[in-house]
């Protein structure tokens, strides 16, 4: 039996790039940079007209889902083989927007690693990004909000979607706190690899010792360090009034994840 696929979930700037490099350093797992195609592809199934058209051709829902699974798996299986690995993980952040459909396509078999980071640290990180614009934030600027406000709104929405999905996935989803991963990497990763049913391998701690087939969507900062380093509480560089304002926007989920100022 083939091992179940792995999906890394998380808001942008939450450590998904770090986690993907860690998994990709394992001898059995290939985790490419963001593939970007799954979210676009599953819209076929999520569009009523498309499904109705396929049904009119005599294809059942099972036919449609199986063909979609074959299409998605075909690319990732081939990528794994090219990299001499036996299973794959996928980390495109946009997948958070279609998790229920992805799970349906793969017959409720995937394992999910959901990484969460303090929302204010995510917002601070987003304000410092210069290598590409975060177009995903534009819809949160409806009141001329600045990047920090748009970012904490985005963090709220993304993590709420993961929380809602977690109730469906139940034991197939593992939450990982970015802070725990960076402060206690070996202990945290032992739990991660136990969850995905692979042995922990020491080389994953030195994740940047190998080439990870980076792309323009990769976080450049993730390539700078050879080992996992602590990178938390940078938001405290902001004035206290700014911290309080942003915390108030995200306080429900920040409290849910036990994040304080």
C-alpha positions in Angstrom: 0.0 0.0 0.0 1.3 3.5 -0.9 2.0 5.8 2.0 -0.6 8.6 2.5 0.2 12.0 1.0 1.3 14.8 3.3 0.0 18.3 3.1 1.6 21.2 5.0 -0.9 23.8 6.0 -0.4 27.3 7.3 -0.7 31.0 6.8 2.1 32.7 4.8 5.2 33.5 6.8 4.3 30.9 9.5 7.1 28.5 8.8 5.7 26.5 5.9 8.9 27.0 3.9 11.1 25.8 6.8 8.9 22.8 7.4 9.0 21.8 3.7 12.8 22.0 3.7 12.9 19.8 6.8 10.6 17.2 5.2 12.5 17.4 1.9 15.7 16.6 3.8 14.3 13.2 4.8 15.5 10.2 2.9 12.0 9.1 2.0 10.1 12.3 1.4 10.1 14.7 -1.5 8.5 18.1 -0.8 8.8 20.5 -3.7 8.4 24.3 -3.5 4.9 25.6 -3.9 3.4 23.8 -6.9 0.5 26.3 -7.2 -1.6 24.0 -9.4 -3.8 22.0 -7.0 -6.0 25.0 -5.8 -6.6 26.0 -9.4 -7.3 22.5 -10.5 -9.8 21.6 -7.8 -12.0 24.5 -8.8 -13.2 22.2 -11.6 -14.9 20.1 -8.9 -16.0 23.1 -6.9 -17.7 24.7 -9.9 -21.3 23.4 -10.3 -21.3 23.9 -14.1 -18.2 21.8 -14.6 -19.4 18.9 -12.5 -22.8 19.0 -14.3 -21.1 19.0 -17.7 -19.0 16.0 -16.7 -22.0 14.2 -15.3 -23.9 14.8 -18.6 -21.1 12.9 -20.3 -21.8 9.9 -18.2 -19.1 10.3 -15.5 -20.0 9.7 -11.9 -18.7 11.7 -9.0 -16.3 8.8 -8.2 -15.1 8.9 -11.8 -14.4 12.6 -11.5 -12.6 12.4 -8.2 -10.5 9.4 -9.2 -9.3 11.1 -12.4 -8.5 14.3 -10.4 -6.5 12.2 -7.9 -4.6 10.5 -10.8 -3.8 13.9 -12.3 -2.5 15.5 -9.1 -0.7 12.4 -8.0 0.9 11.9 -11.4 3.0 15.0 -11.1 4.0 14.6 -7.5 4.7 10.8 -7.8 7.0 11.5 -10.8 8.7 14.3 -8.8 9.3 11.9 -6.0 10.8 9.3 -8.3 13.1 11.8 -9.9 14.4 12.7 -6.5 14.7 9.0 -5.5 12.1 9.3 -2.8 9.1 7.0 -2.1 6.5 9.6 -1.0 5.6 13.2 -1.4 4.5 16.2 0.7 2.8 19.4 -0.7 3.0 22.8 0.9 1.2 25.4 -1.3 -0.4 27.8 1.2 -3.4 28.4 -1.2 -4.5 24.8 -0.5 -6.0 26.0 2.8 -8.8 27.4 0.7 -9.9 24.0 -0.7 -9.0 21.5 2.0 -12.4 19.7 2.1 -12.2 19.1 -1.7 -8.6 17.9 -1.5 -9.5 15.5 1.3 -12.4 14.2 -0.8 -10.2 13.7 -3.9 -7.8 11.6 -1.8 -10.5 9.6 -0.1 -9.9 11.0 3.4 -6.4 9.5 3.5 -3.9 12.4 3.6 -2.0 13.4 6.7 -1.9 17.2 7.5 0.8 19.2 9.2 -0.7 22.5 10.3 1.9 25.0 11.4 0.9 28.1 13.3 2.9 31.1 14.3 2.1 34.1 16.5 -0.2 36.3 14.4 1.7 39.5 15.2 5.0 37.9 14.2 3.4 36.8 10.9 2.2 40.4 10.4 5.6 41.9 11.2 7.2 39.4 8.8 4.8 40.4 6.0 5.7 44.0 6.4 9.3 43.2 5.8 8.9 41.2 2.6 10.5 42.8 -0.4 11.1 39.9 -2.8 7.5 39.8 -4.0 4.2 41.5 -3.3 1.7 39.8 -1.1 -1.2 40.2 -3.5 -3.3 37.9 -1.2 -3.5 40.9 1.2 -5.2 43.2 -1.2 -8.7 42.0 -0.4 -8.0 42.9 3.3 -7.3 46.6 2.5 -10.9 47.5 2.0 -10.6 50.4 4.4 -7.2 51.5 3.2 -5.6 49.3 5.9 -1.8 49.1 6.0 0.1 45.9 5.5 0.2 45.0 9.2 -3.6 45.2 9.6 -4.2 43.4 6.3 -1.8 40.7 7.4 -3.4 40.0 10.8 -6.8 39.8 9.0 -5.3 37.3 6.6 -3.8 35.3 9.5 -7.2 35.2 11.1 -9.0 33.9 7.9 -6.3 31.3 7.1 -6.1 29.8 10.5 -9.9 29.8 11.0 -10.2 27.7 7.8 -7.6 25.2 9.2 -9.4 25.0 12.5 -12.7 24.3 10.8 -11.0 21.6 8.7 -9.3 20.1 11.7 -12.7 19.1 13.1 -13.2 17.0 9.9 -9.7 15.6 9.7 -9.4 14.9 13.4 -6.5 12.5 14.1 -5.1 13.0 10.6 -4.1 16.5 11.4 -1.2 17.6 13.7 -0.8 21.1 14.9 2.8 22.4 15.2 3.7 25.7 16.8 6.4 27.5 14.9 7.8 28.7 18.3 8.1 25.1 19.6 9.7 23.9 16.3 12.4 26.6 16.4 13.0 26.4 20.2 12.9 22.6 20.6 13.5 21.3 17.1 14.4 17.7 17.8 11.6 17.1 20.3 9.1 18.7 18.0 10.3 16.8 14.9 10.3 13.5 16.6 6.6 14.0 17.1 6.1 15.2 13.5 7.9 12.2 12.0 6.1 9.8 14.3 2.8 11.3 13.1 3.6 10.9 9.4 4.9 7.3 10.2 8.6 7.8 9.3 11.7 7.5 11.4 13.3 10.7 12.6 16.6 11.3 10.8 19.3 13.6 12.2 20.0 15.3 8.8 16.6 17.0 8.8 18.0 19.4 11.5 20.6 20.5 9.0 18.0 21.0 6.3 19.9 23.4 4.1 22.8 21.0 3.6 21.0 19.9 0.4 19.5 21.5 -2.6 15.7 22.0 -2.3 14.9 23.1 -5.9 13.9 26.6 -4.9 11.7 28.8 -6.9 10.8 32.5 -7.0 8.0 31.8 -4.5 10.3 30.5 -1.9 11.1 32.6 1.2 14.7 33.8 0.7 15.3 33.9 4.4 14.7 30.1 4.6 17.8 29.6 2.5 20.1 31.7 4.7 20.5 29.4 7.7 22.0 25.9 7.8 20.1 25.0 10.9 16.8 25.8 12.6 17.0 29.1 14.6 14.7 30.8 17.0 13.0 33.8 15.3 10.1 35.0 17.4 8.7 38.1 19.1 10.0 40.4 16.4 6.7 42.2 16.6 7.8 43.7 19.9 9.9 46.1 17.8 6.6 47.9 17.1 5.3 50.6 19.5 3.1 49.1 22.2 0.1 50.9 20.9 0.5 49.2 17.5 0.9 45.8 19.2 -2.3 46.4 21.2 -4.3 47.4 18.1 -3.2 44.4 16.1 -3.7 42.0 19.0 -7.2 43.2 19.4 -8.0 42.4 15.7 -6.7 38.8 16.1 -7.5 38.3 19.8 -10.0 35.4 19.4 -7.6 33.1 17.5 -4.6 34.4 19.3 -6.2 33.4 22.6 -7.3 30.1 21.0 -3.6 29.3 20.3 -2.5 30.7 23.7 -0.5 33.6 22.2 -0.1 36.6 24.4 1.6 40.0 24.0 
